[in-house]
């Protein structure tokens, strides 16, 4: 490249176009140009270097002016017709680096992560942007590269960034991802008989109005509480939890899935191995995907997770296991005490966390059973009340040894408090004898529906144990054909593949709790669907 003399604009712009750094439309300027000044020559040389990793052209356009100059990183290339190209040269780390540094006050890892997160959410740093290297940003902010790395890890955990080796750290297109990808496949069949959801039968729900009227007669509420957990609710929960509830060992959330979204990032970063059942509750799989945790699917038998496979998973480095011991959704398996004890003891001896969820409460005939009995320091027990009491009771309890509770609580910024109105409503209903009797009657009705359903399937050659809960896991010859057949009969069920990781044996999940009409008639249609295979060709 010539440092002095003439260079055709087409040559320079053509190089920019080939590298994809100048938009088409400027190549028509084929006039001879003279490079003005040594700095301009250096910039042009950098831009022309095909393997340069540090210089890019930020923008290019044509301007009319009477003279030329070079200053503040802008290079003006004069043409004989007094047109000149204005080319902005800057490092690849330039734009996002300066945006991050501008206005940053908290230079901790969390402060940097918060600043970058705000820029991503606002669109100032758009999806697909390659962020500065840790060294470049560290030098700009006057902090260590390790601190920047910690900030990036927080944003990766939050699903805002991904690391791609040589691609560097890139902003994720959050709008293109569906955080409930599998769950959305399960619920909401727009059919007369919707057995896809796993929700309670609205006709079996207790009337909330008497309890709300009682709340209205309570003394006025004092405003923001000094304690997250109402002491009166703590007393009502004492016999339902493995640990006597206190502010040190108990947190409240609106539901178990919300609690899981807080807990999973505490257990480990992306790539952390988490044992799940095969099949597994679809929203759990979505949450693992959301936080880039690796599910380790294990088979189940009629006592719970396969113990030999679980030992192998722990030996291979699994850091946590998700359990539903009282009744598993979608399989309906009830874990035996012997199996749960063996799993809990393995976890305690290998420092593996147990996420133990109870969605059904008093609707199950089996007594409360939790891994905390054998692994109290490694069990995080989660209990919801939306199925056995009412879906509008938006209170779930996280009960565990204080060390994990402290870490989850530390990450809470604010706005997580459950209102005292909701807590008082739950307390009233937990203690009310009429509500207790209503729940028992509802439990018996759900058991009747499931028993009749399973019995009818058995009469058609489909043997499934009636474990409990709301759902039955039904093997079929073809998932798709079963869904199509049932839809033609006005029945919606959940596709089994939404609950599976590796296993592709065709199944459907049927929510028997939602069968409000003739249970045997519905079961007969399910039995037919299980054998349907659409003719090919």
Secondary structure as a PSIPRED ss2 file (coil, helix, strand):
# PSIPRED VFORMAT (PSIPRED V4.0)

   1 X C   1.000  0.000  0.000
   2 X C   1.000  0.000  0.000
   3 X C   1.000  0.000  0.000
   4 X C   1.000  0.000  0.000
   5 X C   1.000  0.000  0.000
   6 X E   0.000  0.000  1.000
   7 X E   0.000  0.000  1.000
   8 X E   0.000  0.000  1.000
   9 X H   0.000  1.000  0.000
  10 X H   0.000  1.000  0.000
  11 X H   0.000  1.000  0.000
  12 X H   0.000  1.000  0.000
  13 X H   0.000  1.000  0.000
  14 X H   0.000  1.000  0.000
  15 X H   0.000  1.000  0.000
  16 X H   0.000  1.000  0.000
  17 X H   0.000  1.000  0.000
  18 X H   0.000  1.000  0.000
  19 X C   1.000  0.000  0.000
  20 X C   1.000  0.000  0.000
  21 X C   1.000  0.000  0.000
  22 X C   1.000  0.000  0.000
  23 X C   1.000  0.000  0.000
  24 X C   1.000  0.000  0.000
  25 X C   1.000  0.000  0.000
  26 X C   1.000  0.000  0.000
  27 X C   1.000  0.000  0.000
  28 X C   1.000  0.000  0.000
  29 X C   1.000  0.000  0.000
  30 X C   1.000  0.000  0.000
  31 X C   1.000  0.000  0.000
  32 X E   0.000  0.000  1.000
  33 X E   0.000  0.000  1.000
  34 X E   0.000  0.000  1.000
  35 X C   1.000  0.000  0.000
  36 X C   1.000  0.000  0.000
  37 X H   0.000  1.000  0.000
  38 X H   0.000  1.000  0.000
  39 X H   0.000  1.000  0.000
  40 X H   0.000  1.000  0.000
  41 X H   0.000  1.000  0.000
  42 X H   0.000  1.000  0.000
  43 X H   0.000  1.000  0.000
  44 X H   0.000  1.000  0.000
  45 X H   0.000  1.000  0.000
  46 X H   0.000  1.000  0.000
  47 X H   0.000  1.000  0.000
  48 X H   0.000  1.000  0.000
  49 X C   1.000  0.000  0.000
  50 X C   1.000  0.000  0.000
  51 X C   1.000  0.000  0.000
  52 X C   1.000  0.000  0.000
  53 X C   1.000  0.000  0.000
  54 X C   1.000  0.000  0.000
  55 X E   0.000  0.000  1.000
  56 X E   0.000  0.000  1.000
  57 X E   0.000  0.000  1.000
  58 X E   0.000  0.000  1.000
  59 X E   0.000  0.000  1.000
  60 X E   0.000  0.000  1.000
  61 X E   0.000  0.000  1.000
  62 X E   0.000  0.000  1.000
  63 X E   0.000  0.000  1.000
  64 X E   0.000  0.000  1.000
  65 X C   1.000  0.000  0.000
  66 X C   1.000  0.000  0.000
  67 X C   1.000  0.000  0.000
  68 X C   1.000  0.000  0.000
  69 X C   1.000  0.000  0.000
  70 X E   0.000  0.000  1.000
  71 X E   0.000  0.000  1.000
  72 X C   1.000  0.000  0.000
  73 X C   1.000  0.000  0.000
  74 X E   0.000  0.000  1.000
  75 X E   0.000  0.000  1.000
  76 X E   0.000  0.000  1.000
  77 X E   0.000  0.000  1.000
  78 X E   0.000  0.000  1.000
  79 X E   0.000  0.000  1.000
  80 X C   1.000  0.000  0.000
  81 X C   1.000  0.000  0.000
  82 X C   1.000  0.000  0.000
  83 X E   0.000  0.000  1.000
  84 X E   0.000  0.000  1.000
  85 X E   0.000  0.000  1.000
  86 X E   0.000  0.000  1.000
  87 X E   0.000  0.000  1.000
  88 X E   0.000  0.000  1.000
  89 X E   0.000  0.000  1.000
  90 X E   0.000  0.000  1.000
  91 X E   0.000  0.000  1.000
  92 X C   1.000  0.000  0.000
  93 X C   1.000  0.000  0.000
  94 X H   0.000  1.000  0.000
  95 X H   0.000  1.000  0.000
  96 X H   0.000  1.000  0.000
  97 X H   0.000  1.000  0.000
  98 X H   0.000  1.000  0.000
  99 X H   0.000  1.000  0.000
 100 X H   0.000  1.000  0.000
 101 X H   0.000  1.000  0.000
 102 X C   1.000  0.000  0.000
 103 X C   1.000  0.000  0.000
 104 X C   1.000  0.000  0.000
 105 X C   1.000  0.000  0.000
 106 X C   1.000  0.000  0.000
 107 X C   1.000  0.000  0.000
 108 X C   1.000  0.000  0.000
 109 X H   0.000  1.000  0.000
 110 X H   0.000  1.000  0.000
 111 X H   0.000  1.000  0.000
 112 X H   0.000  1.000  0.000
 113 X H   0.000  1.000  0.000
 114 X H   0.000  1.000  0.000
 115 X H   0.000  1.000  0.000
 116 X H   0.000  1.000  0.000
 117 X H   0.000  1.000  0.000
 118 X H   0.000  1.000  0.000
 119 X H   0.000  1.000  0.000
 120 X H   0.000  1.000  0.000
 121 X H   0.000  1.000  0.000
 122 X H   0.000  1.000  0.000
 123 X C   1.000  0.000  0.000
 124 X C   1.000  0.000  0.000
 125 X C   1.000  0.000  0.000
 126 X C   1.000  0.000  0.000
 127 X C   1.000  0.000  0.000
 128 X C   1.000  0.000  0.000
 129 X C   1.000  0.000  0.000
 130 X E   0.000  0.000  1.000
 131 X C   1.000  0.000  0.000
 132 X C   1.000  0.000  0.000
 133 X C   1.000  0.000  0.000
 134 X H   0.000  1.000  0.000
 135 X H   0.000  1.000  0.000
 136 X H   0.000  1.000  0.000
 137 X H   0.000  1.000  0.000
 138 X H   0.000  1.000  0.000
 139 X H   0.000  1.000  0.000
 140 X H   0.000  1.000  0.000
 141 X H   0.000  1.000  0.000
 142 X C   1.000  0.000  0.000
 143 X C   1.000  0.000  0.000
 144 X C   1.000  0.000  0.000
 145 X H   0.000  1.000  0.000
 146 X H   0.000  1.000  0.000
 147 X H   0.000  1.000  0.000
 148 X H   0.000  1.000  0.000
 149 X H   0.000  1.000  0.000
 150 X H   0.000  1.000  0.000
 151 X H   0.000  1.000  0.000
 152 X H   0.000  1.000  0.000
 153 X H   0.000  1.000  0.000
 154 X H   0.000  1.000  0.000
 155 X H   0.000  1.000  0.000
 156 X H   0.000  1.000  0.000
 157 X H   0.000  1.000  0.000
 158 X C   1.000  0.000  0.000
 159 X C   1.000  0.000  0.000
 160 X C   1.000  0.000  0.000
 161 X E   0.000  0.000  1.000
 162 X E   0.000  0.000  1.000
 163 X E   0.000  0.000  1.000
 164 X C   1.000  0.000  0.000
 165 X H   0.000  1.000  0.000
 166 X H   0.000  1.000  0.000
 167 X H   0.000  1.000  0.000
 168 X C   1.000  0.000  0.000
 169 X E   0.000  0.000  1.000
 170 X E   0.000  0.000  1.000
 171 X E   0.000  0.000  1.000
 172 X C   1.000  0.000  0.000
 173 X C   1.000  0.000  0.000
 174 X H   0.000  1.000  0.000
 175 X H   0.000  1.000  0.000
 176 X H   0.000  1.000  0.000
 177 X C   1.000  0.000  0.000
 178 X C   1.000  0.000  0.000
 179 X C   1.000  0.000  0.000
 180 X C   1.000  0.000  0.000
 181 X H   0.000  1.000  0.000
 182 X H   0.000  1.000  0.000
 183 X H   0.000  1.000  0.000
 184 X H   0.000  1.000  0.000
 185 X H   0.000  1.000  0.000
 186 X H   0.000  1.000  0.000
 187 X C   1.000  0.000  0.000
 188 X C   1.000  0.000  0.000
 189 X C   1.000  0.000  0.000
 190 X C   1.000  0.000  0.000
 191 X C   1.000  0.000  0.000
 192 X C   1.000  0.000  0.000
 193 X E   0.000  0.000  1.000
 194 X E   0.000  0.000  1.000
 195 X C   1.000  0.000  0.000
 196 X C   1.000  0.000  0.000
 197 X C   1.000  0.000  0.000
 198 X C   1.000  0.000  0.000
 199 X C   1.000  0.000  0.000
 200 X C   1.000  0.000  0.000
 201 X C   1.000  0.000  0.000
 202 X H   0.000  1.000  0.000
 203 X H   0.000  1.000  0.000
 204 X H   0.000  1.000  0.000
 205 X C   1.000  0.000  0.000
 206 X C   1.000  0.000  0.000
 207 X C   1.000  0.000  0.000
 208 X C   1.000  0.000  0.000
 209 X H   0.000  1.000  0.000
 210 X H   0.000  1.000  0.000
 211 X H   0.000  1.000  0.000
 212 X H   0.000  1.000  0.000
 213 X H   0.000  1.000  0.000
 214 X H   0.000  1.000  0.000
 215 X H   0.000  1.000  0.000
 216 X H   0.000  1.000  0.000
 217 X C   1.000  0.000  0.000
 218 X C   1.000  0.000  0.000
 219 X C   1.000  0.000  0.000
 220 X C   1.000  0.000  0.000
 221 X C   1.000  0.000  0.000
 222 X C   1.000  0.000  0.000
 223 X C   1.000  0.000  0.000
 224 X C   1.000  0.000  0.000
 225 X C   1.000  0.000  0.000
 226 X C   1.000  0.000  0.000
 227 X C   1.000  0.000  0.000
 228 X C   1.000  0.000  0.000
 229 X C   1.000  0.000  0.000
 230 X C   1.000  0.000  0.000
 231 X H   0.000  1.000  0.000
 232 X H   0.000  1.000  0.000
 233 X H   0.000  1.000  0.000
 234 X H   0.000  1.000  0.000
 235 X H   0.000  1.000  0.000
 236 X H   0.000  1.000  0.000
 237 X H   0.000  1.000  0.000
 238 X H   0.000  1.000  0.000
 239 X H   0.000  1.000  0.000
 240 X H   0.000  1.000  0.000
 241 X C   1.000  0.000  0.000
 242 X C   1.000  0.000  0.000
 243 X C   1.000  0.000  0.000
 244 X C   1.000  0.000  0.000
 245 X C   1.000  0.000  0.000
 246 X C   1.000  0.000  0.000
 247 X C   1.000  0.000  0.000
 248 X C   1.000  0.000  0.000
 249 X C   1.000  0.000  0.000
 250 X E   0.000  0.000  1.000
 251 X E   0.000  0.000  1.000
 252 X E   0.000  0.000  1.000
 253 X E   0.000  0.000  1.000
 254 X C   1.000  0.000  0.000
 255 X C   1.000  0.000  0.000
 256 X H   0.000  1.000  0.000
 257 X H   0.000  1.000  0.000
 258 X H   0.000  1.000  0.000
 259 X H   0.000  1.000  0.000
 260 X H   0.000  1.000  0.000
 261 X H   0.000  1.000  0.000
 262 X H   0.000  1.000  0.000
 263 X H   0.000  1.000  0.000
 264 X H   0.000  1.000  0.000
 265 X H   0.000  1.000  0.000
 266 X H   0.000  1.000  0.000
 267 X H   0.000  1.000  0.000
 268 X C   1.000  0.000  0.000
 269 X C   1.000  0.000  0.000
 270 X C   1.000  0.000  0.000
 271 X C   1.000  0.000  0.000
 272 X C   1.000  0.000  0.000
 273 X E   0.000  0.000  1.000
 274 X E   0.000  0.000  1.000
 275 X E   0.000  0.000  1.000
 276 X E   0.000  0.000  1.000
 277 X E   0.000  0.000  1.000
 278 X C   1.000  0.000  0.000
 279 X C   1.000  0.000  0.000
 280 X C   1.000  0.000  0.000
 281 X C   1.000  0.000  0.000
 282 X H   0.000  1.000  0.000
 283 X H   0.000  1.000  0.000
 284 X H   0.000  1.000  0.000
 285 X H   0.000  1.000  0.000
 286 X H   0.000  1.000  0.000
 287 X H   0.000  1.000  0.000
 288 X H   0.000  1.000  0.000
 289 X H   0.000  1.000  0.000
 290 X H   0.000  1.000  0.000
 291 X C   1.000  0.000  0.000
 292 X C   1.000  0.000  0.000
 293 X C   1.000  0.000  0.000
 294 X E   0.000  0.000  1.000
 295 X E   0.000  0.000  1.000
 296 X E   0.000  0.000  1.000
 297 X E   0.000  0.000  1.000
 298 X E   0.000  0.000  1.000
 299 X C   1.000  0.000  0.000
 300 X E   0.000  0.000  1.000
 301 X E   0.000  0.000  1.000
 302 X C   1.000  0.000  0.000
 303 X C   1.000  0.000  0.000
 304 X E   0.000  0.000  1.000
 305 X E   0.000  0.000  1.000
 306 X C   1.000  0.000  0.000
 307 X H   0.000  1.000  0.000
 308 X H   0.000  1.000  0.000
 309 X H   0.000  1.000  0.000
 310 X H   0.000  1.000  0.000
 311 X H   0.000  1.000  0.000
 312 X H   0.000  1.000  0.000
 313 X H   0.000  1.000  0.000
 314 X H   0.000  1.000  0.000
 315 X H   0.000  1.000  0.000
 316 X C   1.000  0.000  0.000
 317 X C   1.000  0.000  0.000
 318 X C   1.000  0.000  0.000
 319 X C   1.000  0.000  0.000
 320 X E   0.000  0.000  1.000
 321 X E   0.000  0.000  1.000
 322 X E   0.000  0.000  1.000
 323 X E   0.000  0.000  1.000
 324 X C   1.000  0.000  0.000
 325 X C   1.000  0.000  0.000
 326 X C   1.000  0.000  0.000
 327 X C   1.000  0.000  0.000
 328 X C   1.000  0.000  0.000
 329 X C   1.000  0.000  0.000
 330 X C   1.000  0.000  0.000
 331 X C   1.000  0.000  0.000
 332 X C   1.000  0.000  0.000
 333 X C   1.000  0.000  0.000
 334 X C   1.000  0.000  0.000
 335 X C   1.000  0.000  0.000
 336 X C   1.000  0.000  0.000
 337 X H   0.000  1.000  0.000
 338 X H   0.000  1.000  0.000
 339 X H   0.000  1.000  0.000
 340 X H   0.000  1.000  0.000
 341 X H   0.000  1.000  0.000
 342 X H   0.000  1.000  0.000
 343 X H   0.000  1.000  0.000
 344 X H   0.000  1.000  0.000
 345 X H   0.000  1.000  0.000
 346 X H   0.000  1.000  0.000
 347 X H   0.000  1.000  0.000
 348 X H   0.000  1.000  0.000
 349 X H   0.000  1.000  0.000
 350 X H   0.000  1.000  0.000
 351 X C   1.000  0.000  0.000
 352 X C   1.000  0.000  0.000
 353 X E   0.000  0.000  1.000
 354 X E   0.000  0.000  1.000
 355 X E   0.000  0.000  1.000
 356 X E   0.000  0.000  1.000
 357 X E   0.000  0.000  1.000
 358 X E   0.000  0.000  1.000
 359 X C   1.000  0.000  0.000
 360 X C   1.000  0.000  0.000
 361 X H   0.000  1.000  0.000
 362 X H   0.000  1.000  0.000
 363 X H   0.000  1.000  0.000
 364 X C   1.000  0.000  0.000
 365 X C   1.000  0.000  0.000
 366 X C   1.000  0.000  0.000
 367 X C   1.000  0.000  0.000
 368 X C   1.000  0.000  0.000
 369 X C   1.000  0.000  0.000
 370 X C   1.000  0.000  0.000
 371 X H   0.000  1.000  0.000
 372 X H   0.000  1.000  0.000
 373 X H   0.000  1.000  0.000
 374 X C   1.000  0.000  0.000
 375 X C   1.000  0.000  0.000
 376 X C   1.000  0.000  0.000
 377 X C   1.000  0.000  0.000
 378 X C   1.000  0.000  0.000
 379 X E   0.000  0.000  1.000
 380 X E   0.000  0.000  1.000
 381 X E   0.000  0.000  1.000
 382 X E   0.000  0.000  1.000
 383 X E   0.000  0.000  1.000
 384 X E   0.000  0.000  1.000
 385 X C   1.000  0.000  0.000
 386 X C   1.000  0.000  0.000
 387 X C   1.000  0.000  0.000
 388 X C   1.000  0.000  0.000
 389 X C   1.000  0.000  0.000
 390 X C   1.000  0.000  0.000
 391 X C   1.000  0.000  0.000
 392 X C   1.000  0.000  0.000
 393 X C   1.000  0.000  0.000
 394 X C   1.000  0.000  0.000
 395 X C   1.000  0.000  0.000
 396 X E   0.000  0.000  1.000
 397 X E   0.000  0.000  1.000
 398 X E   0.000  0.000  1.000
 399 X E   0.000  0.000  1.000
 400 X E   0.000  0.000  1.000
 401 X C   1.000  0.000  0.000
 402 X H   0.000  1.000  0.000
 403 X H   0.000  1.000  0.000
 404 X H   0.000  1.000  0.000
 405 X H   0.000  1.000  0.000
 406 X H   0.000  1.000  0.000
 407 X H   0.000  1.000  0.000
 408 X H   0.000  1.000  0.000
 409 X H   0.000  1.000  0.000
 410 X H   0.000  1.000  0.000
 411 X H   0.000  1.000  0.000
 412 X C   1.000  0.000  0.000
 413 X C   1.000  0.000  0.000
 414 X C   1.000  0.000  0.000
 415 X C   1.000  0.000  0.000
 416 X C   1.000  0.000  0.000
 417 X C   1.000  0.000  0.000
 418 X C   1.000  0.000  0.000
 419 X C   1.000  0.000  0.000
 420 X H   0.000  1.000  0.000
 421 X H   0.000  1.000  0.000
 422 X H   0.000  1.000  0.000
 423 X H   0.000  1.000  0.000
 424 X H   0.000  1.000  0.000
 425 X H   0.000  1.000  0.000
 426 X H   0.000  1.000  0.000
 427 X H   0.000  1.000  0.000
 428 X H   0.000  1.000  0.000
 429 X H   0.000  1.000  0.000
 430 X H   0.000  1.000  0.000
 431 X H   0.000  1.000  0.000
 432 X C   1.000  0.000  0.000
 433 X H   0.000  1.000  0.000
 434 X H   0.000  1.000  0.000
 435 X H   0.000  1.000  0.000
 436 X H   0.000  1.000  0.000
 437 X H   0.000  1.000  0.000
 438 X H   0.000  1.000  0.000
 439 X H   0.000  1.000  0.000
 440 X H   0.000  1.000  0.000
 441 X H   0.000  1.000  0.000
 442 X H   0.000  1.000  0.000
 443 X H   0.000  1.000  0.000
 444 X H   0.000  1.000  0.000
 445 X H   0.000  1.000  0.000
 446 X H   0.000  1.000  0.000
 447 X H   0.000  1.000  0.000
 448 X H   0.000  1.000  0.000
 449 X H   0.000  1.000  0.000
 450 X H   0.000  1.000  0.000
 451 X H   0.000  1.000  0.000
 452 X H   0.000  1.000  0.000
 453 X H   0.000  1.000  0.000
 454 X H   0.000  1.000  0.000
 455 X H   0.000  1.000  0.000
 456 X H   0.000  1.000  0.000
 457 X H   0.000  1.000  0.000
 458 X H   0.000  1.000  0.000
 459 X H   0.000  1.000  0.000
 460 X C   1.000  0.000  0.000
 461 X C   1.000  0.000  0.000
 462 X C   1.000  0.000  0.000
 463 X C   1.000  0.000  0.000
 464 X C   1.000  0.000  0.000
 465 X C   1.000  0.000  0.000
 466 X C   1.000  0.000  0.000
 467 X C   1.000  0.000  0.000
 468 X C   1.000  0.000  0.000
 469 X C   1.000  0.000  0.000
 470 X C   1.000  0.000  0.000
 471 X E   0.000  0.000  1.000
 472 X E   0.000  0.000  1.000
 473 X E   0.000  0.000  1.000
 474 X E   0.000  0.000  1.000
 475 X E   0.000  0.000  1.000
 476 X C   1.000  0.000  0.000
 477 X C   1.000  0.000  0.000
 478 X C   1.000  0.000  0.000
 479 X H   0.000  1.000  0.000
 480 X H   0.000  1.000  0.000
 481 X H   0.000  1.000  0.000
 482 X H   0.000  1.000  0.000
 483 X H   0.000  1.000  0.000
 484 X H   0.000  1.000  0.000
 485 X H   0.000  1.000  0.000
 486 X H   0.000  1.000  0.000
 487 X H   0.000  1.000  0.000
 488 X H   0.000  1.000  0.000
 489 X C   1.000  0.000  0.000
 490 X C   1.000  0.000  0.000
 491 X E   0.000  0.000  1.000
 492 X E   0.000  0.000  1.000
 493 X C   1.000  0.000  0.000
 494 X E   0.000  0.000  1.000
 495 X E   0.000  0.000  1.000
 496 X H   0.000  1.000  0.000
 497 X H   0.000  1.000  0.000
 498 X H   0.000  1.000  0.000
 499 X H   0.000  1.000  0.000
 500 X C   1.000  0.000  0.000
 501 X C   1.000  0.000  0.000
 502 X C   1.000  0.000  0.000
 503 X C   1.000  0.000  0.000
 504 X C   1.000  0.000  0.000
 505 X C   1.000  0.000  0.000
 506 X C   1.000  0.000  0.000
 507 X E   0.000  0.000  1.000
 508 X E   0.000  0.000  1.000
 509 X E   0.000  0.000  1.000
 510 X E   0.000  0.000  1.000
 511 X E   0.000  0.000  1.000
 512 X H   0.000  1.000  0.000
 513 X H   0.000  1.000  0.000
 514 X H   0.000  1.000  0.000
 515 X C   1.000  0.000  0.000
 516 X C   1.000  0.000  0.000
 517 X C   1.000  0.000  0.000
 518 X C   1.000  0.000  0.000
 519 X H   0.000  1.000  0.000
 520 X H   0.000  1.000  0.000
 521 X H   0.000  1.000  0.000
 522 X H   0.000  1.000  0.000
 523 X H   0.000  1.000  0.000
 524 X H   0.000  1.000  0.000
 525 X H   0.000  1.000  0.000
 526 X H   0.000  1.000  0.000
 527 X H   0.000  1.000  0.000
 528 X H   0.000  1.000  0.000
 529 X H   0.000  1.000  0.000
 530 X H   0.000  1.000  0.000
 531 X H   0.000  1.000  0.000
 532 X C   1.000  0.000  0.000
 533 X C   1.000  0.000  0.000
 534 X C   1.000  0.000  0.000
 535 X C   1.000  0.000  0.000
 536 X C   1.000  0.000  0.000
 537 X C   1.000  0.000  0.000
